[in-house]
Amino acid sequence: MAEIRAFAAYRYNSSRVQLERVLTQPYDKITPEMQERYYALDPCNLVRIEKGRPEPGDNERTNVYTRAAATLQAWITEGILVRDPAPAIYAYFQEYVAPDTGVLHHRQGFIALGRVEDYEAGVVHRHEQTLAAPKADRLELLRRTRAQTGQLFMLFADPHRRVDQLLESVSRVPAPVEVRDEYGVVHRLWPIVEEETIQRFITELVDKKLVIADGHHRYETALAYRNERRQAAAALLPHAPYEFAMMTFFNACSEGITILPTHRVVANLPEFDFARFRKQLEPYFDWYAYPDSAGRSQQEREQFRRDLVRRGATRTTIGICAAGAGLFLFVLRPNVNLEELIPEATPAQRRLDVMVLHRLVLEKGLGITPAAVRNESYLSYEREMEKAIAAVEAGRAQLACLLNPVRVEQVMEIALSGNVLPQKSTDFYPKLLSGLTIYRLEE
């Protein structure tokens, strides 16, 4: 069963700082350019803890992790970060415009502590594999700061929307905290301290299974840290701070769960020939051509996008932009036996467009092996379809493979069955701001 609890978060003191200037995107979304901008924006910007800059002369005693720990303690001492007086669950709402459609959405969830569970316990489920390097970085930061500044994005299924009703009742008053981030997303926060309301949240989650939407590396870091502390304690202390992690919970059955596709851009393939590529895929796909780029209007491009969505609603459909050839839709033929072609995958995995893309289009059509994908030898990734197409049209790439997004129901089905999606299959939008609440693992 899922176990959650209230906690007294450390939060920025709004009388000392402007929240817009000190909160950041998650660490793994902070580019070098964003890091520099955050550093310049405010001396109290969270980037100094979340993703600090290396400095000349760094060593084992002085480095980004020790500076992060010292900075965190200094901000607490100086009153820049203040701990809430009572344990709370924090209603967290986001208002945003989806980049792909321009439609306004609202997403409502809450922040609480969740018990850190081994995957084998069947309570917390992942939907993607992790890499060693990011976990080593996050673990050293957690060891030094003993604090979690970023959110774990967790999904649960509540078709009757009981948790949503609780959240809606809380949000009838203006939010004490409201901040707009650099992408125009509005974030609102309501601390909930009433014991009866907190208990209702705890009760509603107790029979739920949790799926990690975003933050797999941070979750497995929390697991590793918990195991280290258990070993050091030489005892099982079920209520110790390290047995819990800060999580943000959203109902997968609610509106506002937006997943963006991650398109694939192919470059530097030796002797690439589009006609030969198309011939290789004829046993598997029907294809439909759109006007060449030289004569393509905005209206025609919009028709291509609409057709990608329309055809993709019933059959696996992959958009292709090829250098010198234009735009195409490759639609999986109904008689193709995916069980025979992708025998190692589950039925749910075979229904993923991205799985078909990798095994048939990339591997059989282009000869890009799974090892080459892992090494990103010929492949890069782009969130925005227009940027992927532009890379081909500008001559920087040979091919762009354009996808429809994975549906949240597919993520839940695959994760809860104990399986994973291919890497870079999901891009949950928008991200959860780091620094809205901070969990310090104090003894």
C-alpha positions in Angstrom: 0.0 0.0 0.0 1.1 3.6 -0.6 2.1 5.4 2.6 2.2 9.2 2.6 2.5 11.8 5.3 2.6 15.5 5.9 5.9 17.3 6.5 7.1 20.8 7.5 8.7 22.0 4.4 11.4 24.6 4.1 10.3 27.4 1.8 11.7 30.6 0.4 10.9 33.6 2.6 8.9 35.8 0.2 9.8 38.9 2.2 13.4 38.3 1.4 13.3 37.1 -2.2 11.1 37.1 -5.3 10.1 33.6 -6.1 10.3 34.1 -9.9 14.0 34.9 -9.5 15.0 31.9 -7.2 13.0 28.8 -8.3 14.4 26.6 -11.1 13.4 23.9 -13.6 14.4 20.4 -12.5 18.2 19.8 -12.5 18.2 17.5 -15.6 16.4 20.2 -17.7 19.0 22.9 -16.7 21.2 23.5 -19.8 24.5 25.3 -19.4 22.9 28.5 -20.7 20.0 28.2 -18.2 22.6 27.6 -15.4 24.4 30.8 -16.2 21.1 32.7 -16.4 20.0 31.4 -13.0 23.3 32.3 -11.4 23.0 35.9 -12.8 19.3 36.2 -11.8 19.6 36.2 -8.0 22.3 35.4 -5.4 19.7 33.2 -3.7 18.7 31.2 -6.8 18.3 27.5 -6.1 20.7 26.6 -8.9 23.5 26.9 -6.4 22.1 23.9 -4.7 20.2 22.1 -7.4 23.0 22.2 -10.1 26.1 24.2 -8.9 29.0 25.2 -11.1 32.4 23.4 -10.8 35.2 25.8 -10.0 38.9 25.7 -10.6 40.7 23.9 -7.8 37.7 21.7 -6.8 38.8 18.6 -4.8 37.3 16.1 -2.4 36.9 18.7 0.4 35.6 21.6 -1.7 33.3 21.0 -4.7 29.8 21.6 -6.0 28.4 19.3 -3.3 30.1 20.8 -0.3 29.2 24.3 -1.6 25.6 23.3 -2.0 25.5 22.0 1.6 27.1 25.2 2.9 24.8 27.4 0.9 21.7 25.6 2.1 22.7 25.9 5.7 23.6 29.6 5.3 20.2 30.4 3.7 18.4 28.7 6.6 20.6 30.5 9.2 19.9 33.9 7.4 16.2 33.3 7.2 16.1 33.1 3.4 14.7 29.6 3.7 12.2 29.2 6.6 10.7 26.0 7.9 6.9 25.9 8.1 5.6 25.8 11.7 3.5 22.7 11.3 3.4 19.6 9.1 1.4 20.1 5.9 0.3 18.6 2.7 0.7 21.1 -0.1 -1.9 21.4 -2.9 0.0 22.2 -6.1 -1.8 23.4 -9.2 -0.4 24.3 -12.6 -2.0 26.4 -15.3 -0.3 26.1 -18.7 -0.7 26.3 -22.5 0.2 23.0 -24.2 3.1 23.7 -26.7 1.7 21.4 -29.4 -1.9 22.6 -29.4 -2.0 26.0 -27.8 -4.8 24.8 -25.5 -5.0 26.1 -21.9 -4.8 23.3 -19.3 -5.1 23.0 -15.5 -3.3 20.2 -13.6 -3.9 19.7 -9.9 -2.0 17.6 -7.5 -0.4 17.7 -4.1 3.1 17.5 -2.4 3.7 15.1 0.5 6.2 12.6 1.7 5.9 9.1 0.3 7.5 6.0 1.7 10.5 4.9 -0.4 9.7 1.4 -1.6 11.7 -1.2 -3.5 10.2 -1.9 -6.9 9.8 -5.5 -5.9 7.2 -4.5 -3.2 4.8 -3.6 -6.0 3.8 -0.2 -4.7 6.1 2.1 -6.7 6.5 1.3 -10.4 9.0 2.8 -12.9 8.3 3.2 -16.7 11.9 3.7 -17.8 15.4 2.6 -17.1 18.0 4.8 -15.5 21.6 5.7 -16.1 24.5 5.4 -13.6 26.0 8.9 -13.9 23.0 11.0 -13.0 22.3 8.8 -10.0 25.9 9.1 -8.7 25.6 12.9 -9.0 22.3 13.1 -7.2 23.4 10.7 -4.5 26.5 12.7 -3.6 24.4 15.9 -3.5 21.9 14.2 -1.1 24.7 12.9 1.1 26.1 16.4 1.5 22.9 18.4 1.8 20.6 15.8 3.3 17.8 17.7 1.5 15.5 17.1 -1.5 14.8 20.3 -3.4 13.3 18.8 -6.5 10.0 17.0 -6.9 9.3 13.4 -7.8 6.3 13.4 -10.3 4.1 10.5 -9.3 0.9 9.2 -10.9 -1.9 7.2 -9.3 -5.3 6.1 -10.7 -8.4 7.6 -9.1 -11.2 7.2 -11.6 -13.8 8.5 -9.1 -11.7 11.7 -8.6 -12.0 11.7 -4.8 -8.6 13.3 -4.4 -9.5 15.9 -7.1 -12.6 16.8 -5.1 -10.5 17.3 -2.0 -8.1 19.5 -3.9 -10.9 21.5 -5.4 -12.3 22.2 -1.9 -8.9 23.5 -0.8 -8.5 25.8 -3.8 -11.7 27.8 -3.2 -9.6 30.5 -1.6 -6.8 32.4 -3.3 -3.5 30.6 -3.3 -1.0 31.9 -0.7 1.8 31.2 -3.2 1.6 32.0 -7.0 4.5 32.2 -9.4 4.9 32.3 -13.2 8.0 30.5 -14.6 10.0 31.3 -17.6 7.7 29.2 -19.9 4.6 31.1 -18.8 3.4 28.2 -16.6 1.6 29.5 -13.4 2.3 27.5 -10.3 0.0 27.8 -7.2 0.5 26.3 -3.7 -1.8 25.9 -0.8 -0.4 24.5 2.5 -3.0 22.2 4.1 -2.5 21.8 7.9 -5.9 20.6 9.1 -5.4 17.2 10.6 -8.7 15.9 9.4 -8.1 16.9 5.7 -4.5 15.5 5.9 -5.9 12.2 7.1 -8.4 12.1 4.2 -5.5 12.4 1.7 -3.6 9.6 3.5 -6.7 7.4 3.4 -7.4 8.0 -0.3 -3.8 7.0 -1.3 -3.5 4.0 0.9 -4.8 1.5 -1.7 -3.1 3.2 -4.7 -0.2 2.0 -6.8 2.2 4.7 -7.8 3.9 5.2 -11.1 6.9 7.4 -11.5 6.1 9.9 -14.4 9.3 12.0 -14.0 12.2 11.7 -11.6 13.4 8.0 -11.9 17.0 9.0 -11.2 16.0 10.9 -8.1 13.8 8.1 -6.9 16.5 5.5 -7.2 18.9 8.0 -5.5 16.5 8.1 -2.6 16.5 4.3 -2.5 20.3 4.1 -2.5 20.5 6.7 0.2 17.9 4.9 2.3 19.9 1.7 2.0 23.1 3.4 3.0 21.5 4.9 6.1 19.9 1.6 7.1 23.2 -0.1 6.9 24.8 2.7 9.0 22.1 2.4 11.6 22.3 -1.4 11.7 18.6 -1.4 12.4 15.3 -0.9 10.6 13.8 2.4 11.7 10.5 2.7 9.8 9.9 6.3 10.6 13.4 7.6 10.0 13.5 10.7 7.6 15.5 8.7 5.0 12.6 6.2 4.7 10.6 8.9 2.9 11.0 11.2 -0.2 9.3 14.3 -1.3 6.8 13.5 -4.0 4.1 15.3 -6.0 1.1 13.2 -6.7 -1.3 13.6 -9.7 -4.4 11.6 -10.7 -3.7 9.9 -14.0 -7.5 9.9 -14.6 -7.8 13.7 -14.4 -7.5 16.4 -17.1 -4.2 18.2 -17.5 -1.8 15.3 -17.8 0.0 16.3 -21.0 2.7 14.1 -22.5 4.7 15.5 -25.4 6.3 13.3 -28.0 10.1 13.3 -28.4 10.9 13.2 -32.1 14.0 11.5 -33.5 16.5 13.3 -35.8 18.9 11.2 -37.9 22.2 12.5 -39.2 25.6 11.3 -40.4 24.4 7.9 -41.8 26.8 6.7 -44.4 25.3 6.4 -47.9 21.8 7.3 -46.9 19.3 6.9 -49.7 15.7 7.7 -49.1 14.3 5.6 -52.0 16.2 2.5 -50.7 15.0 3.3 -47.1 11.4 3.5 -48.3 11.8 0.2 -50.2 13.1 -1.5 -47.1 9.9 -0.6 -45.2 7.4 -1.5 -47.9 6.6 -4.9 -46.3 5.6 -3.1 -43.1 4.1 0.3 -44.0 1.8 2.0 -46.4 3.1 5.5 -47.1 1.5 8.8 -48.1 3.5 11.7 -49.6 2.9 15.4 -49.0 4.2 18.3 -51.2 7.9 18.9 -51.3 9.3 21.6 -49.0 9.8 24.0 -51.9 6.1 24.2 -52.5 4.7 23.4 -49.1 2.4 26.0 -47.5 1.6 26.4 -43.9 -1.9 25.0 -44.6 -0.4 21.9 -46.1 1.9 21.4 -43.1 -1.0 21.7 -40.8 -2.9 19.1 -42.8 0.1 16.8 -42.4 0.0 17.3 -38.6 -3.7 16.7 -38.5 -3.3 13.5 -40.6 -0.6 12.3 -38.3 -2.9 12.5 -35.3 -6.0 11.2 -37.2 -4.4 8.1 -38.6 -2.4 7.5 -35.4 -5.6 7.2 -33.5 -6.3 3.8 -35.0 -2.9 2.5 -36.4 0.7 3.1 -35.7 1.6 6.2 -37.8 5.1 7.8 -38.1 5.8 11.0 -39.8 8.9 11.2 -41.9 10.7 14.3 -43.2 13.5 13.4 -45.6 16.1 15.6 -47.1 15.2 16.4 -50.7 12.0 14.3 -50.6 9.5 16.1 -48.4 7.0 14.9 -45.8 5.5 11.4 -45.6 3.3 9.4 -43.3 4.2 5.8 -42.8 1.2 3.8 -41.6 1.7 0.3 -40.3 -0.1 -2.2 -42.5 -2.9 -4.1 -40.7 -1.5 -7.6 -41.5 2.0 -7.0 -40.0 2.7 -9.5 -37.3 4.5 -7.5 -34.6 4.6 -10.5 -32.3 6.8 -12.2 -34.8 8.9 -9.0 -35.5 9.3 -7.9 -31.9 9.0 -11.1 -29.9 10.7 -9.8 -26.8 8.1 -7.1 -26.2 4.8 -7.4 -24.5 1.5 -6.7 -26.4 1.3 -3.3 -24.7 4.8 -2.4 -25.7 4.2 -3.4 -29.3 1.3 -0.9 -29.4 3.7 1.9 -28.8 4.6 3.9 -31.9 8.1 4.5 -30.5 8.7 0.8 -30.1 7.7 0.3 -33.8 9.8 3.2 -34.8 13.0 1.8 -33.2 12.6 -1.8 -34.2 11.2 -1.4 -37.8 12.0 2.1 -39.0 15.4 2.7 -37.4 16.7 -0.9 -37.2 15.3 -2.5 -40.3 15.0 0.6 -42.5 18.2 2.4 -41.5 20.4 -0.2 -39.9 20.6 1.8 -36.6 21.2 -0.9 -34.0 20.1 -0.7 -30.3 23.7 -0.2 -29.4 24.0 2.8 -31.8 20.8 4.2 -30.2 22.3 3.9 -26.7 25.5 5.7 -27.9 23.5 8.3 -29.8 25.8 7.7 -32.8 23.3 8.8 -35.5 20.4 9.9 -33.3 19.4 13.1 -31.5 16.1 14.1 -29.9 13.8 17.1 -30.4 10.7 18.0 -28.6 9.3 20.4 -31.2 8.2 19.0 -34.5 9.0 22.2 -36.4 12.6 22.2 -35.1 13.0 18.5 -36.2 11.7 19.4 -39.7 13.9 22.5 -39.8 17.0 20.5 -39.1 16.3 18.4 -42.2 15.4 21.3 -44.4 18.5 23.2 -43.3 20.8 20.3 -44.2 21.8 19.5 -40.6 20.0 16.1 -40.7 19.1 13.4 -43.2 15.8 12.4 -41.7 13.3 13.4 -39.0 11.0 10.7 -37.5 7.9 12.5 -36.1 5.7 10.8 -33.5 2.4 11.1 -31.8 2.7 11.3 -27.9 2.4 8.2 -25.8 -0.9 8.2 -23.9 -0.9 8.3 -20.1 -3.0 5.1 -20.1 -0.2 3.3 -22.0 2.4 4.5 -19.4 0.2 3.2 -16.5 -0.5 -0.1 -18.2 3.1 -0.8 -19.0 4.5 0.4 -15.7 2.0 -1.5 -13.6 2.7 -4.7 -15.5 6.4 -4.4 -14.5 7.7 -3.4 -17.8 9.3 -0.2 -19.2 9.1 2.0 -22.2 12.0 2.8 -24.6 14.2 5.6 -23.4 12.9 9.1 -24.3 9.4 7.9 -24.9 7.6 10.4 -22.6 8.0 14.1 -21.9 5.5 15.1 -19.2 4.7 18.8 -19.6 5.1 21.1 -17.8 7.8 20.3 -15.3 7.5 20.7 -11.6 9.4 23.7 -10.2 12.3 22.9 -7.9 12.5 24.8 -4.6 8.7 25.4 -4.1 9.1 23.1 -1.1 12.3 21.5 0.3 12.4 18.4 2.4 15.4 18.3 4.8 16.1 14.9 6.2 16.7 16.0 9.7 17.1 13.5 12.5 
